[in-house]
Amino acid sequence: MNREKRLPPLPRPLDEMAREGRLPHSICLEGEPGSGRTALAMALAGAVLCERSQGEMCGECLSCRKVLAGAHSDVILVNGREEPERFKVEPLRELRASAYVGPSEGRAKVFILAEAQLLLRDAQSILLKVIEEPPEDTCFILTCDNKFRLLPTILSRVTTVPLRPLTVADCAALLGERYPKKGAEECREAALLAAGAPGEGERILTHPQTAKRARDARCLIEALTARDAYRAIAAAVPHEKTRQEYTLFLEAALRLSMLPELRQELGLSPGRAALLHRRFQEAAEQNRMYGYLPLLTSLLCRMTRE
């Protein structure tokens, strides 16, 4: 089985769809950094191309062995963080054109676009055209850390599978193993601020700017919960210097806004938490439309009056 190799097992919904032969043509794997999105995308590609067609990739047939070795000609992996040039308009036009050329050795071609949240609007529009009406023997797998950084038109045409993070306790234990010199309370705080994502927790422990961003995101949530507009503005203003920083700040707030452990600490009702999450989503959408950052902060602060 593939879990004995170096690729993870498929989550139950994907495994069931693969076993029943009803995998959609376009899938989005959404998960925090460190959640194994790209490895899971490769495992899914293996399931699509496995010669035994029994759900998960068997790990033994020729197609599976090629996928495991990263040598299957019908698996096209583009990582926008590692190869940003390939996420530009012209390379994506070429990729779209290649989707209409049949597979060379398997029964399908699988395109994996890792870190799809880094695709600019024009590039996403190019991708949309092939996702709307994909060839029968083509599968697109997108991975992202936040699906709301993708165009709504793309989201409406892909099946999104969220990858669950660890619990805060399990994440804290894992961070403690990886960073034995860090104290238990420090690891727990990092795990909480990372919403259970080990990769983000590591960055919080090792990068002061990431830690400040996460703490300010928590402070913003606390201030909005307490209806303290001044404190909310004070938490957000340091992150208004650049759009990229503000985007990361909003993403940190989005992660935290529905975290059960934080809701419990703040005494936040499910309804209030859902409203908070929705306001962050609205701000993220306005941010994608290049809204004026101080105005976005002001719009968030309207929650202190709701």
N, C-alpha and C positions, 0 to 999 in steps of 0.2 A: 504493500500500500504506500501511497505517496507520503503519508505521515512518518514513515520510517526513513524517508529520504530527507530532503531539506526544504520541502514545501509543506505548508499547513493543510489540514483537512478543510473541506468546504463547510461553511455554516449550513445548518439544516435547510433553510429555504432554498439555497442554491443547489445543495445536494439532491433535494427532492425534485427540483426542476430538471436537473441534469439526468436523473434516473428516468424521469417520465418523458424525456425528449422535448421539453418545452422551455429551454433556456431562451430568453429574449435576445434580440440582435444587439441591443445596447444596454450595458449595465454600468452603474456607477457604484464603486466601493468607497464609502465615506468613513473615515476614521482618523483619529488623532495621530500625529507623528509617533512612530514607534509601535503602531498597532499592526504592522505587517501587511499593509495594503498591497504593496507591489508583489510580495511573495504569494499572497492569496490570488492576485490577478494571474500570475503564472500558473498556479494550481488550477485555476478555472480554465485557462487556455489548454492545459493538459487534459482536463475533463472533456473539453470540446473536441480535441483531436485524438483522444485515446481510441485505439482500435477495438477495444472491447465494449466501449459505449455502455458502461454499467454505472454511470454517475461519476464518482471521483475517478481521477486518473489511476490506472493500475500501477504505474511506475515500472512496468516490466516490458511492455510492448515497445517496438522500435520508436513509435511516435512519442511515447512518454519519456523514453530514455533521451531522445533528442531535446525535448522540452526541458528536462532536468539538466541537461548539459548546456542549455542556452544556444542550441545549434539547429533548431527547427526553422526551416526557411519560411514557414507560413505564420510564424509568430513575430510580429513587428512591435518591438518595445521602444517607445520614445519617452524619455524622462525629462520633463521640462525644467527641473532644477539642475540636473547634471548636463543637459544639452539645450540650453535656452534658445539657441539659434534655430533648432528644429521646431520650435513653437511659434515661429514667425509666419507671416501670411504665405509667402511663396512655398516654403517647405510643406506647409499644410495643404496647399493646393495640389502639390505633387503626391502627397499621401492620399488625398481624396481620390485622385485619378487612379492610383494603384489599387484602390479598393475595388475598382470595376474590372480588374484583371484577376482571373480565377486563381485558386490555390495551385501551388506547384507540386506538392507531394501529399498533402492531407486532404480531408474532405471540406475544409474551410480555411479562411484566413482570419487570424485573430490580431487585431490592433490594440495594443495596450498604451494608453496615454496616461502616464504616471504624473502626479502633481498637476492635474488638469485645472486646478484653481488658478494656475499661473497663466493660462491662456487669456490673451487680451480679447476684448469684445469682437474685433474684426476677425480674429483667428477662430473664435467660437462660432461666428456666423458661417464661416467656411465649413467648419466641421458639421454644423447643423444640417447643411444641405444633403450630406450623405447619410446622416443618422435618420433623417426624415424618411428616406426611401432606400434603405441599404440593400445591396445585392443579397440574394438568398444564402450564399456561401460565405458571408462575412459577419464577423462579430466584433463589436467595439467594447472595450473595457476601459472605463475611466476610473482613476483613483483621485481622491481629493481629501483634504482635511476639513473642508466646509462646503457642502453642496450649494450654499446660498451665494457662493462666489461664481457659480455658473449661471448662464442666462436662463430665465424661466422657460424659454422655448426649448432649451436643451433638457432641462429637468422634466418637462412634460413628456419627453420622448425616450427617457431612459428609465430603467428599473433601478432605484437606489436601494442599496443594501447597507445599512449602518453597521459598523463593526463596534461592538460594545467594548468600552475601556474596562480596565480592572476596577474593582472596588478601591476606595481610598486606602483601606487597611492593607489590601494585597499589594497595591502599588507602593505604599510606604515600606512594606517589608522587602519588596524587590529593590527599591532604592537603597535601603539599608545594607543589603547584600552587596550592591555594586559600589557603594560609597561608605565603607565601614567606619571611616573617620568622622562622618557626619552623625550628629545626634539623632535620637529617635524622634524628638519633637520637630527638628528641622526637616527630617524626611517626611513626616506626616504633613507638615505645612506644604511642602513641595508637591506631595501627592494630591492634596486637596486643591491647591491652586492650579494644578495640571488636570484636574477633573479625572484622575485615575489613569492618565496616559503616561507610561514610563518615559518615553522619549522626551516629552515636554517637561516632565519632572526632572530629568537629568539636566536639561537646559536651565531650569529655574535654580537648581543647585550650583551650577557652574558658571552662569552668565548673569552678572548683576543687572543688566538692562532688562533681560527676560523676567527676572525675579521682580524688578520694580514694576514692570508692565502688569504682571499677574496680580501683584498686591494692590496696585491702583484699580484694576478691574474689580477686585473684590471690594475695595473701598467704595467704588461707584455703586455697586449693588447694595452695599450696606446703607449708603446715603439715600439712594432712591427708596429703599425699604422704609427708612426712618423719615422720609419726606424732607430731607435736609438738602435743599437746592444748592446752597453755598458749598457744602462739602462735596457734592456730586460734581460741580463745576471744577473745583480744585483738583479732584482726582483725574478729570479728563483733560484739562488744559495742557499739562506737560506733553501730551501725546498728539497735540494738534500741529506740531512743527512740520510734519510731512504726512502725505496721504498713506504711504506705506506703513508708517508707525501707527497711524490712527486705525488702519485696517487691522493690524495685528492686535491692537488694544480692543477693538470691537469683537474680534474673534475670541479673545480671552474672556471677555464678558459673556459672550454667547455660551461658551463652554460651561461657565460657572453658573449661569442663570437657572439651569434646570438640574443642578447637581443635588441629589437628595440630602447628602451630608450637610451641605451649606444651607439648604432650605431649613433643615432641622435646627442648625445653630442659630439662624436668624429668626426662627419662628415664622417663616414665610409660608403662607397658605398656598395650596396648589393653584388656585385661581390667580392669585397675585403673581406667583412665579411664572405662570403661563403668559400673563400680560407683560411682565418684564421681558421675557424671552421674545415676545412678539415685537415689542418696541426696539429691541436690539436688532432684530431681523430687518425692521423697517429702516433703521439707521444704516445698516449694512448695505441695503439696496440703494438708498440715497447716496451713500459713499461711492458705490460703483458708478453712479451717475454723475460723479465729480461734484457733489454738493459741497457748499462752503462749510468747512469743518467746525468753526465756532457755532454756526447755526445748527449743525447736527447735534452738538452737545446741548444746545438750548432746547431742541426738540426732545432729547432724551429726558431733560430735567422737567418736562411737563408732567412726568409721572409723579412728581412730588405734589401735584395738585389733583391727581386722579384718585 
